[in-house]
Amino acid sequence: MMSAYVDDYYTPDAIKMEINSRDFASRVRIINANARVLCSFLRSRSLSFANEGRTIASDSVPPPFVIKEVFYPKYITPNNYNMCRRDREQNDNFGALFSLTFISQLASEAFYNALPCAKGPSLGTNFTLVCPYTILAHYNELEWAAQYGVEEGIVRVSVGMEDIETLMEWFRRSLDVAEAAV
């Protein structure tokens, strides 16, 4: 099959990629740190966190949590992630990608629409991107996806390098909007 191979990689593109990769490690450290902080915050306001061995007095009103789960390797599959990770000494790095599920479609849509970051299905950018995962990945097969537990309202986030205070404000406000919507 090597006879069919043609190296047509455009030289200026290769040069630009090499230049852009020089600070990759430092960018990844910032992005990982941002994701850790965001996920910790979002998990603290989720049903999964509230249900972790905590009891609510029968006469008290539980908080108005709208996030069901924060799907981030640190919380969902840390052992599997640790088996595959290359940076084994960096036990607090779980990447920049996470997903959220919500108690209702209304909460999911309100949260997504209120987030002032870029919207799109890509990941690995220097800026935060968010997308309605199931709608993009399974639009014509939502019932099929649902039978495997893939909820329609999943919001997928690829965290970027924005200032952490800015990110926290975006997500805090968006969560407040989702809570008010339900």
C-alpha positions as CSV (number, residue, x, y, z in Angstrom):
1,M,0.0,0.0,0.0
2,M,3.0,2.3,0.3
3,S,2.9,2.7,-3.5
4,A,-0.3,4.7,-3.1
5,Y,1.1,7.0,-0.3
6,V,1.6,10.6,-1.3
7,D,3.2,13.0,1.2
8,D,1.2,16.1,0.4
9,Y,1.4,17.8,3.7
10,Y,1.7,21.5,3.0
11,T,5.1,22.7,4.4
12,P,3.8,26.0,5.7
13,D,1.1,24.2,7.6
14,A,3.7,21.8,9.2
15,I,5.8,24.8,10.2
16,K,2.8,26.6,11.7
17,M,1.8,23.5,13.7
18,E,5.3,23.1,15.1
19,I,5.4,26.7,16.2
20,N,1.9,26.4,17.8
21,S,2.9,23.3,19.6
22,R,5.9,24.8,21.5
23,D,3.8,25.9,24.5
24,F,1.4,23.0,24.4
25,A,2.4,21.6,27.8
26,S,1.9,24.9,29.6
27,R,-1.5,25.4,27.9
28,V,-2.6,21.9,28.9
29,R,-1.7,22.6,32.5
30,I,-3.9,25.7,32.6
31,I,-6.7,23.9,30.8
32,N,-6.5,20.9,33.2
33,A,-6.5,23.2,36.2
34,N,-9.5,25.1,34.9
35,A,-11.4,21.9,34.3
36,R,-10.7,20.6,37.9
37,V,-12.0,23.8,39.4
38,L,-15.2,23.9,37.2
39,C,-15.9,20.2,37.8
40,S,-15.5,20.5,41.5
41,F,-17.9,23.5,41.6
42,L,-20.5,21.8,39.4
43,R,-20.3,18.6,41.3
44,S,-20.9,20.4,44.5
45,R,-24.2,21.5,43.0
46,S,-25.2,18.2,41.7
47,L,-27.6,15.4,42.8
48,S,-24.8,12.8,42.7
49,F,-22.8,14.9,45.2
50,A,-25.8,15.5,47.4
51,N,-26.6,11.7,47.4
52,E,-23.1,10.6,48.4
53,G,-23.8,9.2,51.8
54,R,-25.5,12.4,52.9
55,T,-28.9,12.4,54.6
56,I,-31.4,15.1,54.4
57,A,-33.7,15.6,57.4
58,S,-37.2,14.7,56.4
59,D,-38.5,18.1,57.4
60,S,-35.9,20.0,55.4
61,V,-36.2,21.1,51.8
62,P,-33.3,19.8,49.6
63,P,-31.4,22.4,47.6
64,P,-32.7,23.0,44.1
65,F,-30.1,20.9,42.3
66,V,-30.6,20.7,38.5
67,I,-27.4,18.9,37.6
68,K,-27.8,15.1,38.0
69,E,-24.2,14.1,37.2
70,V,-20.9,15.5,36.3
71,F,-19.2,13.0,34.0
72,Y,-15.5,13.7,34.6
73,P,-13.0,10.9,34.9
74,K,-12.1,11.9,38.5
75,Y,-15.6,11.1,39.6
76,I,-16.8,8.4,37.2
77,T,-13.9,6.2,36.2
78,P,-10.7,7.2,37.9
79,N,-9.3,3.7,38.0
80,N,-9.8,3.2,34.3
81,Y,-8.4,6.7,33.5
82,N,-5.3,6.1,35.7
83,M,-4.5,2.8,33.9
84,C,-4.3,4.7,30.6
85,R,-2.8,8.0,31.6
86,R,0.7,9.0,30.6
87,D,1.2,11.4,33.4
88,R,0.8,8.9,36.3
89,E,2.5,11.2,38.8
90,Q,0.0,14.0,38.1
91,N,-3.0,12.3,39.9
92,D,-5.1,15.5,39.7
93,N,-5.1,15.9,35.9
94,F,-8.2,14.4,34.3
95,G,-8.3,16.4,31.1
96,A,-10.4,19.2,29.8
97,L,-13.5,17.4,28.7
98,F,-16.6,16.7,30.8
99,S,-20.3,16.2,30.4
100,L,-23.3,17.2,32.4
101,T,-26.7,15.6,32.8
102,F,-29.7,17.5,34.1
103,I,-33.0,16.7,35.9
104,S,-35.0,17.9,32.9
105,Q,-34.6,19.0,29.3
106,L,-35.7,22.5,30.4
107,A,-32.8,22.7,32.9
108,S,-30.4,21.5,30.2
109,E,-31.6,24.0,27.6
110,A,-31.6,26.9,30.1
111,F,-28.1,26.1,31.2
112,Y,-26.7,25.7,27.7
113,N,-28.4,28.8,26.3
114,A,-27.2,30.9,29.2
115,L,-23.5,30.0,28.8
116,P,-21.8,32.9,27.1
117,C,-18.9,30.8,25.7
118,A,-18.5,29.5,22.1
119,K,-20.9,26.8,21.0
120,G,-19.6,23.9,18.9
121,P,-18.8,20.2,18.7
122,S,-15.0,20.5,18.6
123,L,-12.5,20.0,21.4
124,G,-8.9,20.8,22.0
125,T,-9.1,24.5,21.4
126,N,-7.6,27.2,23.7
127,F,-11.1,28.6,24.4
128,T,-14.1,26.9,26.1
129,L,-16.6,25.2,23.8
130,V,-19.9,23.7,24.8
131,C,-22.3,21.5,22.7
132,P,-25.5,19.6,23.1
133,Y,-23.8,16.3,22.7
134,T,-26.7,13.9,22.0
135,I,-28.5,16.3,19.7
136,L,-25.4,16.6,17.6
137,A,-24.2,13.0,17.7
138,H,-27.6,11.2,17.5
139,Y,-30.2,13.7,16.2
140,N,-31.9,11.1,13.9
141,E,-31.7,8.3,16.5
142,L,-32.6,9.9,19.8
143,E,-34.9,7.0,20.8
144,W,-32.1,4.5,20.0
145,A,-29.6,6.5,22.1
146,A,-32.1,6.8,25.0
147,Q,-32.4,3.0,25.3
148,Y,-28.7,2.9,26.1
149,G,-29.0,5.6,28.7
150,V,-27.8,8.5,26.6
151,E,-29.9,11.4,27.7
152,E,-31.1,14.0,25.1
153,G,-30.0,16.9,27.3
154,I,-26.3,16.0,27.8
155,V,-24.2,19.1,27.7
156,R,-20.5,18.5,26.8
157,V,-17.8,21.0,27.7
158,S,-14.3,21.3,26.5
159,V,-12.6,23.7,28.9
160,G,-10.3,26.4,27.6
161,M,-7.7,28.8,28.9
162,E,-9.9,31.6,30.0
163,D,-9.3,33.2,33.3
164,I,-10.7,30.9,36.0
165,E,-12.8,33.7,37.6
166,T,-14.4,34.4,34.2
167,L,-15.2,30.7,33.7
168,M,-16.6,30.4,37.2
169,E,-18.8,33.4,36.7
170,W,-20.1,32.0,33.4
171,F,-20.9,28.6,34.9
172,R,-22.3,30.0,38.1
173,R,-24.7,32.3,36.3
174,S,-25.8,29.6,33.8
175,L,-26.5,27.3,36.7
176,D,-28.5,29.9,38.4
177,V,-30.5,30.4,35.2
178,A,-31.2,26.7,34.9
179,E,-32.3,26.5,38.6
180,A,-34.6,29.4,38.1
181,A,-36.1,27.8,35.0
182,V,-37.3,24.8,36.9
